[in-house]
């Protein structure tokens, strides 16, 4: 695993909201963006995030184009 610069852990208020199922759409997007940043730090490349609230689906994938 490469040595990457990490953001601080999620704030406790956000972690609590996620665990309790009360996160807002913006908070879900923030967490997905954070995970994409971690993937970028580990694997390099350009990562994209797609959040579909109707399908209850989050996708984080490398943009290979």
MMTF fields as JSON, N, C-alpha, C and O atoms, coordinates in Angstrom:
{
  "mmtfVersion": "1.0.0",
  "mmtfProducer": "UNKNOWN",
  "numBonds": 259,
  "numAtoms": 260,
  "numGroups": 65,
  "numChains": 1,
  "numModels": 1,
  "chainsPerModel": [1],
  "groupsPerChain": [65],
  "chainIdList": ["A"],
  "bondAtomList": [4, 2, 8, 6, 12, 10, 16, 14, 20, 18, 24, 22, 28, 26, 32, 30, 36, 34, 40, 38, 44, 42, 48, 46, 52, 50, 56, 54, 60, 58, 64, 62, 68, 66, 72, 70, 76, 74, 80, 78, 84, 82, 88, 86, 92, 90, 96, 94, 100, 98, 104, 102, 108, 106, 112, 110, 116, 114, 120, 118, 124, 122, 128, 126, 132, 130, 136, 134, 140, 138, 144, 142, 148, 146, 152, 150, 156, 154, 160, 158, 164, 162, 168, 166, 172, 170, 176, 174, 180, 178, 184, 182, 188, 186, 192, 190, 196, 194, 200, 198, 204, 202, 208, 206, 212, 210, 216, 214, 220, 218, 224, 222, 228, 226, 232, 230, 236, 234, 240, 238, 244, 242, 248, 246, 252, 250, 256, 254],
  "bondOrderList": [1, 1, 1, 1, 1, 1, 1, 1, 1, 1, 1, 1, 1, 1, 1, 1, 1, 1, 1, 1, 1, 1, 1, 1, 1, 1, 1, 1, 1, 1, 1, 1, 1, 1, 1, 1, 1, 1, 1, 1, 1, 1, 1, 1, 1, 1, 1, 1, 1, 1, 1, 1, 1, 1, 1, 1, 1, 1, 1, 1, 1, 1, 1, 1],
  "groupList": [{"groupName": "UNK", "atomNameList": ["N", "CA", "C", "O"], "elementList": ["N", "C", "C", "O"], "formalChargeList": [0, 0, 0, 0], "bondAtomList": [1, 0, 2, 1, 3, 2], "bondOrderList": [1, 1, 2], "singleLetterCode": "X", "chemCompType": "L-PEPTIDE LINKING"}],
  "groupTypeList": [0, 0, 0, 0, 0, 0, 0, 0, 0, 0, 0, 0, 0, 0, 0, 0, 0, 0, 0, 0, 0, 0, 0, 0, 0, 0, 0, 0, 0, 0, 0, 0, 0, 0, 0, 0, 0, 0, 0, 0, 0, 0, 0, 0, 0, 0, 0, 0, 0, 0, 0, 0, 0, 0, 0, 0, 0, 0, 0, 0, 0, 0, 0, 0, 0],
  "groupIdList": [1, 2, 3, 4, 5, 6, 7, 8, 9, 10, 11, 12, 13, 14, 15, 16, 17, 18, 19, 20, 21, 22, 23, 24, 25, 26, 27, 28, 29, 30, 31, 32, 33, 34, 35, 36, 37, 38, 39, 40, 41, 42, 43, 44, 45, 46, 47, 48, 49, 50, 51, 52, 53, 54, 55, 56, 57, 58, 59, 60, 61, 62, 63, 64, 65],
  "secStructList": [7, 7, 7, 7, 7, 7, 7, 7, 7, 7, 7, 2, 2, 2, 2, 2, 2, 2, 2, 2, 6, 7, 7, 7, 2, 2, 2, 2, 2, 2, 2, 2, 2, 2, 2, 2, 2, 2, 2, 2, 2, 2, 2, 7, 1, 7, 3, 3, 3, 3, 3, 3, 6, 6, 6, 6, 3, 3, 3, 3, 3, 3, 7, 7, 7],
  "xCoordList": [0.854, 0.0, 0.892, 1.861, 0.551, 1.37, 1.067, 0.006, 2.023, 1.849, 1.083, 1.602, -0.144, -0.962, -1.301, -1.341, -1.541, -1.982, -3.464, -4.262, -3.832, -5.234, -5.916, -5.324, -7.181, -8.014, -8.327, -8.213, -8.716, -9.131, -10.33, -11.049, -10.543, -11.706, -12.964, -12.946, -14.048, -15.308, -15.651, -15.412, -16.202, -16.611, -17.593, -18.4, -17.522, -18.376, -19.854, -20.647, -20.24, -21.65, -22.096, -23.205, -21.237, -21.567, -21.563, -22.454, -20.578, -20.527, -21.789, -22.36, -22.219, -23.425, -24.647, -25.491, -24.75, -25.893, -25.909, -26.968, -24.733, -24.668, -25.088, -25.827, -24.622, -24.965, -26.445, -27.05, -27.025, -28.434, -29.373, -30.591, -28.83, -29.656, -30.311, -31.327, -29.745, -30.336, -29.477, -29.649, -28.569, -27.698, -28.497, -29.451, -28.101, -28.736, -28.039, -26.964, -28.64, -28.046, -26.67, -25.751, -26.518, -25.214, -24.163, -23.014, -24.549, -23.594, -23.184, -22.022, -24.128, -23.798, -22.81, -21.857, -23.029, -22.108, -20.719, -19.715, -20.655, -19.367, -18.601, -17.392, -19.286, -18.63, -18.155, -17.054, -18.962, -18.565, -17.36, -16.443, -17.353, -16.204, -14.952, -13.856, -15.115, -13.986, -13.409, -12.191, -14.275, -13.797, -13.095, -12.087, -13.616, -12.958, -11.573, -10.635, -11.436, -10.123, -9.153, -7.978, -9.644, -8.785, -8.355, -7.195, -9.287, -8.961, -7.92, -6.997, -8.059, -7.101, -5.722, -4.708, -5.692, -4.422, -3.741, -2.515, -4.507, -3.94, -3.574, -2.487, -4.478, -4.313, -3.94, -3.594, -4.007, -3.765, -4.959, -5.984, -4.821, -5.881, -6.967, -6.893, -7.969, -9.104, -10.319, -10.691, -10.93, -12.052, -13.32, -13.298, -14.419, -15.704, -16.688, -16.575, -17.634, -18.638, -20.011, -20.29, -20.855, -22.235, -23.134, -22.99, -24.06, -25.006, -26.404, -26.795, -27.161, -28.537, -29.425, -29.466, -30.127, -30.94, -32.224, -32.754, -32.72, -33.922, -33.633, -34.44, -32.465, -32.086, -31.339, -31.037, -31.045, -30.276, -28.949, -28.618, -28.207, -26.978, -25.885, -26.118, -24.677, -23.503, -22.424, -22.135, -21.829, -20.75, -19.537, -19.645, -18.395, -17.117, -16.238, -15.935, -15.842, -15.07, -14.0, -14.098, -12.977, -11.93, -12.441, -13.026, -12.217, -12.599, -11.473, -10.406, -11.696, -10.646, -10.58, -9.795, -11.365, -11.339, -10.203, -10.031],
  "yCoordList": [-1.181, 0.0, 1.232, 1.317, 2.172, 3.369, 4.295, 4.225, 5.157, 6.13, 7.316, 8.039, 7.524, 8.614, 9.586, 9.236, 10.798, 11.812, 11.606, 11.646, 11.39, 11.109, 12.304, 13.072, 12.434, 13.433, 12.913, 11.715, 13.792, 13.321, 12.393, 12.426, 11.578, 10.718, 11.562, 12.759, 10.931, 11.664, 12.254, 11.622, 13.446, 14.04, 13.119, 12.445, 13.093, 12.189, 12.442, 11.5, 13.7, 13.992, 13.338, 12.81, 13.372, 12.754, 11.242, 10.578, 10.684, 9.238, 8.755, 7.73, 9.494, 9.135, 9.174, 8.28, 10.198, 10.31, 9.167, 8.627, 8.798, 7.698, 6.392, 5.605, 6.159, 4.928, 4.884, 3.812, 6.037, 6.095, 6.212, 6.217, 6.306, 6.387, 7.735, 7.822, 8.792, 10.118, 11.043, 12.261, 10.489, 11.31, 11.964, 11.383, 13.164, 13.85, 13.475, 12.875, 13.824, 13.548, 14.196, 13.595, 15.416, 16.089, 15.328, 15.213, 14.818, 14.075, 12.77, 12.369, 12.114, 10.892, 11.211, 10.463, 12.308, 12.719, 13.012, 12.635, 13.68, 13.988, 12.716, 12.639, 11.74, 10.485, 9.743, 9.192, 9.724, 9.068, 9.775, 9.118, 11.106, 11.863, 11.568, 11.461, 11.438, 11.121, 9.752, 9.595, 8.77, 7.441, 7.472, 6.791, 8.25, 8.392, 9.013, 8.618, 9.976, 10.566, 9.526, 9.511, 8.662, 7.594, 6.636, 6.229, 6.279, 5.387, 6.041, 5.372, 7.328, 8.073, 8.048, 7.898, 8.195, 8.176, 6.824, 6.751, 5.761, 4.407, 3.954, 3.417, 4.166, 3.591, 4.593, 4.2, 5.894, 6.896, 6.968, 6.328, 7.731, 7.819, 8.81, 9.525, 8.822, 9.728, 8.886, 7.962, 9.2, 8.42, 9.241, 10.449, 8.593, 9.278, 8.668, 7.507, 9.47, 9.069, 9.244, 10.267, 8.249, 8.338, 7.912, 6.814, 8.784, 8.481, 8.562, 9.59, 7.467, 7.426, 7.11, 5.975, 8.12, 7.94, 7.158, 6.494, 7.231, 6.46, 4.962, 4.173, 4.581, 3.163, 2.761, 1.587, 3.763, 3.525, 2.848, 1.775, 3.531, 2.966, 4.019, 5.162, 3.626, 4.482, 3.714, 2.562, 4.358, 3.724, 4.642, 5.844, 4.056, 4.77, 3.924, 2.768, 4.51, 3.728, 4.613, 5.84, 3.938, 4.672, 5.075, 4.266, 6.321, 6.844, 6.486, 7.1, 5.514, 4.991, 5.694, 5.292, 6.707, 7.421, 8.39, 9.071],
  "zCoordList": [0.0, 0.0, 0.0, 0.753, -0.846, -0.916, 0.252, 0.873, 0.528, 1.604, 1.038, 0.186, 1.5, 0.981, 2.086, 3.266, 1.68, 2.627, 2.871, 1.934, 4.109, 4.421, 5.039, 5.796, 4.692, 5.342, 6.737, 6.995, 7.622, 8.94, 8.82, 7.821, 9.823, 9.836, 9.752, 10.04, 9.357, 9.276, 10.631, 11.66, 10.645, 11.922, 12.636, 11.996, 13.957, 14.719, 14.453, 14.449, 14.23, 13.954, 12.65, 12.568, 11.631, 10.358, 10.481, 9.95, 11.171, 11.372, 12.068, 11.695, 13.077, 13.823, 12.917, 12.977, 12.079, 11.172, 10.177, 9.859, 9.683, 8.731, 9.389, 8.796, 10.606, 11.315, 11.678, 11.692, 11.968, 12.353, 11.157, 11.33, 9.961, 8.767, 8.545, 7.856, 9.119, 8.967, 8.116, 8.163, 7.352, 6.513, 5.393, 4.875, 5.03, 3.911, 2.613, 2.631, 1.505, 0.198, 0.08, -0.475, 0.597, 0.541, 1.346, 0.92, 2.488, 3.328, 2.65, 2.724, 1.995, 1.262, 0.146, -0.072, -0.557, -1.617, -1.053, -1.656, 0.099, 0.726, 1.068, 0.848, 1.595, 1.966, 0.714, 0.705, -0.323, -1.57, -2.184, -2.677, -2.159, -2.672, -1.857, -2.408, -0.549, 0.326, -0.031, -0.121, -0.232, -0.602, -1.961, -2.149, -2.905, -4.205, -4.043, -4.735, -3.14, -2.863, -2.31, -2.676, -1.432, -0.899, -2.008, -2.065, -2.885, -4.007, -4.915, -5.38, -5.167, -5.986, -5.333, -6.014, -4.01, -3.295, -3.329, -3.406, -3.272, -3.266, -4.676, -4.89, -5.646, -6.975, -8.057, -9.171, -7.738, -8.767, -9.71, -9.478, -10.748, -11.745, -11.38, -10.381, -12.226, -12.077, -11.689, -12.412, -10.562, -10.049, -10.113, -9.876, -10.431, -10.512, -9.526, -9.135, -9.148, -8.169, -8.806, -9.43, -8.646, -9.096, -7.947, -7.409, -7.575, -6.504, -7.092, -7.644, -6.971, -7.452, -6.252, -5.778, -5.774, -4.569, -4.854, -3.963, -6.073, -6.412, -6.374, -5.882, -6.905, -6.913, -5.638, -5.426, -4.789, -3.566, -3.895, -3.39, -4.768, -5.325, -5.349, -5.745, -4.92, -4.992, -5.736, -5.413, -6.733, -7.483, -7.489, -7.735, -7.216, -7.278, -8.215, -7.919, -9.327, -10.3, -10.925, -10.945, -11.432, -12.124, -13.497, -14.217, -13.847, -15.154, -16.12, -16.081, -16.974, -17.849, -19.198, -20.057, -19.401, -20.694, -20.76, -21.771]
}
